[in-house]
Amino acid sequence: MEEQRSQYQTPLTSRYASKEMSFLFSEKHKFFTWRKLWLHLAKAEQELGLVITDEQIQELEEHIEDIDFDVVSSYEKKLKHDVMAHIHAFQDKCSTAGSIIHLGATSAYVQDNADLISLKKGLDLLILGIGRCVQRLSKFAEEYKDLPTLGYTHLQPAQLTTVGKRACLWIQDLLIDESNLTRLRDGLRFRGIKGATGTQASFLVLFKGDHEKVKRLDKRVAELAGFEKTFAVTGQTYPRKIDCDIISALSSLGSTLHKLCTDIRLLASFKEIEEPFEKSQIGSSAMPYKRNPMRSERCCSLARHLMTLVMNPLQTASVQWMERTLDDSANRRITLSEAFLTADAALRILQNISEGIVVYPKIIESRIAQELPFLVTENIIMVMVEAGGNRQECHEKIRVLSQEAGNQVKMFGMQNNLMAKIREDPYFAPIYGQLSRLEDPKSFIGRAPEQVTEFLEEEVYPVLQKYEGKLEGAVDLHV
């Protein structure tokens, strides 16, 4: 532990990301996957007629997880080649099967196919993470679908909406992300066995010119690895545009998370809602009373990092000369893992927030009360016209009274008394009996409650049904 603390470690694994995602992009998982891919290749080659014995297959299976990382490091220091180092270390454990490990393959066979396996599993984890957030926020939206609140355009008070309806806007963005990631996962192909420049020449030699067996080998290895399709053509690697598409979708998810948690931060500053705040939590070292939206801020911080990562795969894909260049390697080791770990960490924080959002209806009510008199004015004009009044004359009356009430608020910090002024003005006597009804906030929320119900039933619940039984469990944040 002391040795670990004396060296840099990414905060993504030490503080934020889940154990599952951290393991998925670990060295241990990667090299286990390499060995499984060598096993898949040997099994498929045996099935298609190459001289590989059952004893050799069994030996490979027995030593899949038997990795001596010190031995690997020793080989890599000498050979300056990570794949060859692992081949030699695997061969040391497999005296009988050593000669058929990596038969016909190139380094990209294990490197790229292992990456694709990790990307697919990583997308599975993130899709479930989105599902958990959508499920929690859906319950929140349903609970508060009828609670009027100020809507904002330009961050200025606008017509009323409801707390639940606003949550549906958040959910809708998350559903778009769920759709994007699901499409990418379901369409992800395996590189398969393509050889050094993608021509499959080495495998054609192994199978003595039998093109059909080479095609079947490609398909069979993909099946053993859990993929339905392989890329029809590749260079040495799978198309780096795949990385662009995936990281772009994760960056788009980052924008969703940033927007959502920014809304929560703004509403917290208005004291309308708060993220969960634990009993012993400290909001500020200097100001004991503070209840800072630390989790939402952290989620925004991570989401901002996630959004910046999209430029790396774009630039990498653009400079893969001819069949490939190796300047993608170090970059991808960092970018792919960071994108998935960051997305995972941010989703975990949002899930934690969405499981305990606190709403303060009385504060919301008081903020509505400050602005509602101005919002009522349009309806007052219409009702006055129905009662026989002149539209322009009524507009001018209300304009003058509104300016007076606005000055009371802005210049003297007093309550908005526009409605009191209207009740005192004999001009509005014909509609005195209707003013209370006109002031009811629920008369200004339109179809917001119905929209929440319809949205949840038609758009949200069908998606959540796909993940039934898989969305349980609360998030325990480390910090």
MIVEX-703214 format. One record per residue (C-alpha): x negated, y negated, z negated. Coordinates in steps of 0.1 Angstrom, whole numbers, plus 5000, padded with zeros to 4 digits. Example, Ala and Ser with C-alpha at 12.3 -4.5 7.8 and 13.67 -1.06 7.14 Angstrom:
% residues 2
+------+-------+------+
| east | north |   up |
+------+-------+------+
| 4877 |  5045 | 4922 |
| 4863 |  5011 | 4929 |
+------+-------+------+
END
This chain:
% residues 479
+------+-------+------+
| east | north |   up |
+------+-------+------+
| 5000 |  5000 | 5000 |
| 4972 |  4976 | 4991 |
| 4955 |  4983 | 5024 |
| 4987 |  4976 | 5043 |
| 4991 |  4943 | 5025 |
| 4956 |  4932 | 5035 |
| 4965 |  4935 | 5072 |
| 4990 |  4917 | 5094 |
| 5024 |  4935 | 5097 |
| 5053 |  4923 | 5117 |
| 5081 |  4908 | 5095 |
| 5105 |  4926 | 5118 |
| 5096 |  4959 | 5104 |
| 5087 |  4948 | 5069 |
| 5116 |  4925 | 5062 |
| 5144 |  4925 | 5088 |
| 5150 |  4954 | 5111 |
| 5166 |  4988 | 5102 |
| 5146 |  5019 | 5095 |
| 5162 |  5036 | 5125 |
| 5151 |  5009 | 5150 |
| 5117 |  5006 | 5134 |
| 5111 |  5043 | 5137 |
| 5123 |  5043 | 5173 |
| 5095 |  5019 | 5184 |
| 5069 |  5034 | 5161 |
| 5037 |  5051 | 5173 |
| 5050 |  5084 | 5157 |
| 5082 |  5085 | 5177 |
| 5064 |  5075 | 5209 |
| 5038 |  5102 | 5207 |
| 5064 |  5129 | 5196 |
| 5083 |  5119 | 5227 |
| 5052 |  5123 | 5249 |
| 5048 |  5158 | 5236 |
| 5084 |  5166 | 5243 |
| 5080 |  5153 | 5278 |
| 5051 |  5176 | 5284 |
| 5072 |  5205 | 5271 |
| 5101 |  5195 | 5294 |
| 5077 |  5194 | 5323 |
| 5063 |  5228 | 5315 |
| 5097 |  5244 | 5310 |
| 5110 |  5230 | 5343 |
| 5078 |  5241 | 5362 |
| 5082 |  5276 | 5347 |
| 5119 |  5277 | 5358 |
| 5109 |  5268 | 5393 |
| 5083 |  5295 | 5396 |
| 5049 |  5282 | 5384 |
| 5029 |  5307 | 5364 |
| 5036 |  5295 | 5329 |
| 5042 |  5321 | 5302 |
| 5069 |  5322 | 5275 |
| 5040 |  5323 | 5250 |
| 5026 |  5290 | 5263 |
| 5060 |  5273 | 5261 |
| 5064 |  5286 | 5226 |
| 5030 |  5273 | 5216 |
| 5039 |  5238 | 5229 |
| 5071 |  5239 | 5209 |
| 5054 |  5249 | 5177 |
| 5030 |  5219 | 5179 |
| 5053 |  5191 | 5190 |
| 5051 |  5173 | 5157 |
| 5017 |  5185 | 5147 |
| 4998 |  5154 | 5156 |
| 4964 |  5146 | 5141 |
| 4962 |  5109 | 5146 |
| 4926 |  5108 | 5134 |
| 4916 |  5132 | 5161 |
| 4936 |  5112 | 5186 |
| 4918 |  5080 | 5176 |
| 4884 |  5097 | 5179 |
| 4892 |  5109 | 5214 |
| 4906 |  5075 | 5224 |
| 4875 |  5057 | 5211 |
| 4854 |  5080 | 5234 |
| 4876 |  5082 | 5265 |
| 4892 |  5047 | 5264 |
| 4924 |  5062 | 5276 |
| 4954 |  5068 | 5253 |
| 4972 |  5094 | 5273 |
| 4941 |  5115 | 5278 |
| 4933 |  5112 | 5241 |
| 4967 |  5127 | 5233 |
| 4963 |  5154 | 5259 |
| 4930 |  5165 | 5244 |
| 4944 |  5164 | 5209 |
| 4975 |  5185 | 5219 |
| 4952 |  5209 | 5238 |
| 4931 |  5214 | 5206 |
| 4963 |  5227 | 5189 |
| 4974 |  5248 | 5219 |
| 4946 |  5272 | 5228 |
| 4968 |  5292 | 5252 |
| 4990 |  5264 | 5266 |
| 4963 |  5238 | 5268 |
| 4956 |  5244 | 5305 |
| 4991 |  5236 | 5316 |
| 4997 |  5204 | 5296 |
| 5004 |  5175 | 5320 |
| 5003 |  5197 | 5350 |
| 5007 |  5176 | 5382 |
| 5016 |  5145 | 5362 |
| 5002 |  5110 | 5359 |
| 5000 |  5088 | 5327 |
| 5032 |  5070 | 5337 |
| 5051 |  5103 | 5335 |
| 5049 |  5102 | 5297 |
| 5045 |  5065 | 5292 |
| 5074 |  5053 | 5313 |
| 5098 |  5081 | 5307 |
| 5092 |  5078 | 5269 |
| 5099 |  5041 | 5272 |
| 5131 |  5048 | 5290 |
| 5142 |  5073 | 5263 |
| 5135 |  5047 | 5236 |
| 5153 |  5020 | 5255 |
| 5184 |  5042 | 5259 |
| 5184 |  5051 | 5222 |
| 5177 |  5015 | 5213 |
| 5207 |  5004 | 5233 |
| 5228 |  5030 | 5215 |
| 5218 |  5015 | 5181 |
| 5225 |  4979 | 5192 |
| 5259 |  4988 | 5208 |
| 5270 |  5003 | 5175 |
| 5256 |  4972 | 5157 |
| 5278 |  4950 | 5178 |
| 5307 |  4973 | 5172 |
| 5303 |  4970 | 5134 |
| 5303 |  4932 | 5136 |
| 5333 |  4932 | 5159 |
| 5352 |  4955 | 5135 |
| 5345 |  4933 | 5104 |
| 5353 |  4901 | 5122 |
| 5385 |  4916 | 5136 |
| 5397 |  4922 | 5100 |
| 5388 |  4886 | 5092 |
| 5406 |  4873 | 5123 |
| 5437 |  4893 | 5114 |
| 5437 |  4881 | 5078 |
| 5434 |  4844 | 5087 |
| 5453 |  4843 | 5120 |
| 5480 |  4820 | 5105 |
| 5457 |  4796 | 5085 |
| 5456 |  4762 | 5103 |
| 5423 |  4745 | 5105 |
| 5408 |  4715 | 5124 |
| 5396 |  4724 | 5159 |
| 5366 |  4705 | 5171 |
| 5355 |  4693 | 5205 |
| 5322 |  4674 | 5207 |
| 5320 |  4682 | 5170 |
| 5348 |  4657 | 5165 |
| 5382 |  4666 | 5151 |
| 5406 |  4677 | 5178 |
| 5439 |  4696 | 5179 |
| 5444 |  4722 | 5152 |
| 5436 |  4759 | 5157 |
| 5435 |  4787 | 5131 |
| 5406 |  4802 | 5112 |
| 5415 |  4836 | 5128 |
| 5417 |  4822 | 5163 |
| 5382 |  4807 | 5160 |
| 5369 |  4841 | 5149 |
| 5383 |  4856 | 5180 |
| 5361 |  4833 | 5201 |
| 5331 |  4848 | 5183 |
| 5345 |  4883 | 5188 |
| 5350 |  4877 | 5225 |
| 5314 |  4868 | 5231 |
| 5303 |  4899 | 5212 |
| 5326 |  4920 | 5234 |
| 5309 |  4906 | 5265 |
| 5276 |  4916 | 5250 |
| 5289 |  4951 | 5242 |
| 5300 |  4954 | 5278 |
| 5267 |  4943 | 5291 |
| 5246 |  4967 | 5270 |
| 5270 |  4996 | 5276 |
| 5267 |  4990 | 5313 |
| 5229 |  4990 | 5312 |
| 5227 |  5020 | 5290 |
| 5251 |  5041 | 5311 |
| 5233 |  5031 | 5343 |
| 5198 |  5037 | 5330 |
| 5179 |  5061 | 5351 |
| 5149 |  5083 | 5344 |
| 5116 |  5078 | 5362 |
| 5112 |  5115 | 5364 |
| 5082 |  5132 | 5381 |
| 5069 |  5109 | 5408 |
| 5031 |  5111 | 5407 |
| 5004 |  5085 | 5409 |
| 5020 |  5062 | 5435 |
| 5055 |  5076 | 5435 |
| 5052 |  5100 | 5464 |
| 5053 |  5132 | 5444 |
| 5023 |  5144 | 5464 |
| 5007 |  5163 | 5434 |
| 5039 |  5183 | 5428 |
| 5043 |  5191 | 5465 |
| 5008 |  5207 | 5463 |
| 5018 |  5226 | 5432 |
| 5049 |  5240 | 5449 |
| 5030 |  5247 | 5481 |
| 5050 |  5222 | 5502 |
| 5084 |  5232 | 5490 |
| 5103 |  5198 | 5490 |
| 5135 |  5213 | 5475 |
| 5116 |  5226 | 5444 |
| 5100 |  5192 | 5439 |
| 5134 |  5176 | 5440 |
| 5149 |  5202 | 5416 |
| 5119 |  5197 | 5393 |
| 5126 |  5159 | 5392 |
| 5163 |  5165 | 5384 |
| 5156 |  5193 | 5358 |
| 5131 |  5173 | 5338 |
| 5156 |  5144 | 5337 |
| 5183 |  5167 | 5324 |
| 5161 |  5181 | 5297 |
| 5154 |  5145 | 5286 |
| 5191 |  5136 | 5285 |
| 5194 |  5117 | 5318 |
| 5218 |  5123 | 5346 |
| 5199 |  5105 | 5374 |
| 5164 |  5095 | 5383 |
| 5152 |  5066 | 5404 |
| 5153 |  5077 | 5440 |
| 5120 |  5058 | 5447 |
| 5093 |  5043 | 5424 |
| 5058 |  5032 | 5426 |
| 5036 |  5044 | 5398 |
| 5061 |  5031 | 5372 |
| 5099 |  5026 | 5369 |
| 5110 |  4993 | 5383 |
| 5100 |  4965 | 5359 |
| 5132 |  4947 | 5368 |
| 5149 |  4972 | 5345 |
| 5130 |  4955 | 5316 |
| 5142 |  4921 | 5329 |
| 5179 |  4932 | 5329 |
| 5177 |  4947 | 5294 |
| 5158 |  4919 | 5278 |
| 5180 |  4894 | 5296 |
| 5211 |  4911 | 5281 |
| 5195 |  4911 | 5246 |
| 5186 |  4874 | 5250 |
| 5222 |  4867 | 5259 |
| 5232 |  4886 | 5228 |
| 5208 |  4862 | 5210 |
| 5228 |  4832 | 5223 |
| 5260 |  4847 | 5210 |
| 5245 |  4853 | 5175 |
| 5230 |  4818 | 5174 |
| 5263 |  4801 | 5184 |
| 5283 |  4822 | 5159 |
| 5260 |  4816 | 5130 |
| 5256 |  4779 | 5139 |
| 5294 |  4776 | 5136 |
| 5293 |  4792 | 5102 |
| 5265 |  4768 | 5091 |
| 5285 |  4738 | 5103 |
| 5317 |  4750 | 5086 |
| 5296 |  4756 | 5054 |
| 5285 |  4720 | 5055 |
| 5322 |  4710 | 5056 |
| 5328 |  4734 | 5027 |
| 5355 |  4752 | 5047 |
| 5339 |  4786 | 5047 |
| 5307 |  4802 | 5032 |
| 5287 |  4832 | 5039 |
| 5284 |  4857 | 5010 |
| 5264 |  4843 | 4981 |
| 5252 |  4868 | 4955 |
| 5255 |  4862 | 4918 |
| 5218 |  4859 | 4912 |
| 5209 |  4843 | 4945 |
| 5190 |  4810 | 4945 |
| 5199 |  4785 | 4971 |
| 5171 |  4760 | 4965 |
| 5140 |  4760 | 4943 |
| 5145 |  4723 | 4936 |
| 5183 |  4719 | 4936 |
| 5200 |  4746 | 4915 |
| 5235 |  4737 | 4928 |
| 5227 |  4744 | 4964 |
| 5245 |  4773 | 4983 |
| 5225 |  4771 | 5015 |
| 5237 |  4793 | 5044 |
| 5204 |  4812 | 5043 |
| 5216 |  4843 | 5061 |
| 5231 |  4824 | 5090 |
| 5200 |  4803 | 5093 |
| 5179 |  4834 | 5094 |
| 5201 |  4849 | 5120 |
| 5197 |  4818 | 5141 |
| 5160 |  4819 | 5136 |
| 5157 |  4854 | 5149 |
| 5182 |  4848 | 5177 |
| 5161 |  4819 | 5189 |
| 5131 |  4841 | 5191 |
| 5151 |  4867 | 5209 |
| 5162 |  4842 | 5235 |
| 5126 |  4832 | 5243 |
| 5115 |  4868 | 5251 |
| 5132 |  4870 | 5285 |
| 5104 |  4851 | 5303 |
| 5079 |  4879 | 5296 |
| 5095 |  4907 | 5316 |
| 5104 |  4883 | 5344 |
| 5068 |  4873 | 5348 |
| 5056 |  4908 | 5345 |
| 5080 |  4921 | 5371 |
| 5069 |  4893 | 5395 |
| 5032 |  4903 | 5395 |
| 5034 |  4941 | 5398 |
| 5014 |  4942 | 5430 |
| 5021 |  4969 | 5455 |
| 5027 |  5002 | 5435 |
| 5018 |  4986 | 5401 |
| 4992 |  4967 | 5381 |
| 4982 |  4974 | 5345 |
| 4987 |  4939 | 5332 |
| 5021 |  4950 | 5322 |
| 5010 |  4974 | 5295 |
| 4999 |  4953 | 5266 |
| 5027 |  4928 | 5273 |
| 5054 |  4954 | 5273 |
| 5042 |  4971 | 5241 |
| 5049 |  4938 | 5224 |
| 5079 |  4925 | 5242 |
| 5101 |  4955 | 5244 |
| 5097 |  4965 | 5207 |
| 5101 |  4929 | 5195 |
| 5133 |  4924 | 5216 |
| 5150 |  4955 | 5202 |
| 5138 |  4950 | 5166 |
| 5148 |  4913 | 5167 |
| 5183 |  4920 | 5181 |
| 5187 |  4948 | 5155 |
| 5177 |  4925 | 5127 |
| 5200 |  4897 | 5137 |
| 5230 |  4920 | 5141 |
| 5223 |  4935 | 5106 |
| 5224 |  4900 | 5092 |
| 5256 |  4891 | 5110 |
| 5273 |  4923 | 5098 |
| 5263 |  4915 | 5063 |
| 5278 |  4880 | 5067 |
| 5310 |  4892 | 5083 |
| 5316 |  4916 | 5055 |
| 5320 |  4888 | 5030 |
| 5329 |  4855 | 5046 |
| 5345 |  4832 | 5020 |
| 5373 |  4809 | 5030 |
| 5384 |  4778 | 5011 |
| 5420 |  4770 | 5022 |
| 5424 |  4740 | 4999 |
| 5393 |  4723 | 5014 |
| 5406 |  4731 | 5049 |
| 5440 |  4717 | 5040 |
| 5424 |  4685 | 5027 |
| 5404 |  4680 | 5058 |
| 5435 |  4685 | 5079 |
| 5453 |  4659 | 5058 |
| 5426 |  4634 | 5067 |
| 5431 |  4639 | 5105 |
| 5467 |  4652 | 5108 |
| 5484 |  4618 | 5108 |
| 5465 |  4608 | 5139 |
| 5474 |  4641 | 5156 |
| 5511 |  4637 | 5147 |
| 5514 |  4604 | 5166 |
| 5520 |  4620 | 5200 |
| 5549 |  4640 | 5187 |
| 5563 |  4610 | 5169 |
| 5563 |  4590 | 5201 |
| 5582 |  4618 | 5219 |
| 5608 |  4621 | 5191 |
| 5613 |  4584 | 5190 |
| 5619 |  4584 | 5227 |
| 5645 |  4612 | 5222 |
| 5661 |  4590 | 5196 |
| 5665 |  4561 | 5221 |
| 5632 |  4542 | 5216 |
| 5609 |  4527 | 5242 |
| 5578 |  4547 | 5248 |
| 5554 |  4517 | 5253 |
| 5568 |  4498 | 5224 |
| 5564 |  4529 | 5201 |
| 5529 |  4535 | 5213 |
| 5519 |  4499 | 5204 |
| 5534 |  4502 | 5170 |
| 5515 |  4534 | 5162 |
| 5483 |  4520 | 5177 |
| 5483 |  4491 | 5153 |
| 5492 |  4512 | 5123 |
| 5466 |  4538 | 5132 |
| 5439 |  4511 | 5134 |
| 5448 |  4499 | 5100 |
| 5448 |  4534 | 5085 |
| 5415 |  4541 | 5102 |
| 5399 |  4511 | 5086 |
| 5412 |  4522 | 5052 |
| 5393 |  4555 | 5057 |
| 5361 |  4542 | 5073 |
| 5357 |  4509 | 5055 |
| 5369 |  4517 | 5020 |
| 5367 |  4556 | 5018 |
| 5404 |  4558 | 5010 |
| 5428 |  4585 | 5021 |
| 5445 |  4583 | 5055 |
| 5478 |  4565 | 5048 |
| 5491 |  4563 | 5084 |
| 5522 |  4584 | 5076 |
| 5530 |  4562 | 5045 |
| 5528 |  4531 | 5068 |
| 5551 |  4548 | 5093 |
| 5576 |  4556 | 5066 |
| 5575 |  4520 | 5054 |
| 5582 |  4506 | 5088 |
| 5619 |  4501 | 5096 |
| 5612 |  4506 | 5133 |
| 5608 |  4544 | 5126 |
| 5640 |  4547 | 5106 |
| 5658 |  4568 | 5133 |
| 5633 |  4597 | 5128 |
| 5627 |  4595 | 5090 |
| 5644 |  4628 | 5085 |
| 5621 |  4645 | 5110 |
| 5587 |  4633 | 5097 |
| 5582 |  4661 | 5071 |
| 5587 |  4687 | 5099 |
| 5564 |  4669 | 5122 |
| 5537 |  4668 | 5095 |
| 5536 |  4706 | 5090 |
| 5502 |  4718 | 5102 |
| 5517 |  4751 | 5115 |
| 5536 |  4731 | 5141 |
| 5503 |  4721 | 5157 |
| 5487 |  4755 | 5161 |
| 5506 |  4765 | 5192 |
| 5503 |  4802 | 5200 |
| 5471 |  4807 | 5180 |
| 5485 |  4835 | 5157 |
| 5501 |  4853 | 5186 |
| 5469 |  4850 | 5206 |
| 5450 |  4866 | 5178 |
| 5474 |  4895 | 5176 |
| 5475 |  4900 | 5214 |
| 5437 |  4897 | 5217 |
| 5430 |  4922 | 5190 |
| 5456 |  4947 | 5203 |
| 5447 |  4944 | 5240 |
| 5410 |  4936 | 5240 |
| 5394 |  4946 | 5207 |
| 5410 |  4977 | 5193 |
| 5405 |  4997 | 5226 |
| 5368 |  4990 | 5224 |
| 5365 |  4999 | 5187 |
| 5384 |  5031 | 5194 |
| 5353 |  5043 | 5214 |
| 5333 |  5041 | 5182 |
| 5358 |  5056 | 5158 |
| 5340 |  5072 | 5128 |
| 5307 |  5056 | 5137 |
| 5310 |  5021 | 5123 |
| 5311 |  5028 | 5085 |
| 5285 |  5016 | 5061 |
| 5275 |  4983 | 5047 |
| 5241 |  4965 | 5053 |
| 5218 |  4961 | 5023 |
| 5195 |  4932 | 5033 |
| 5160 |  4934 | 5019 |
| 5158 |  4896 | 5015 |
+------+-------+------+
END
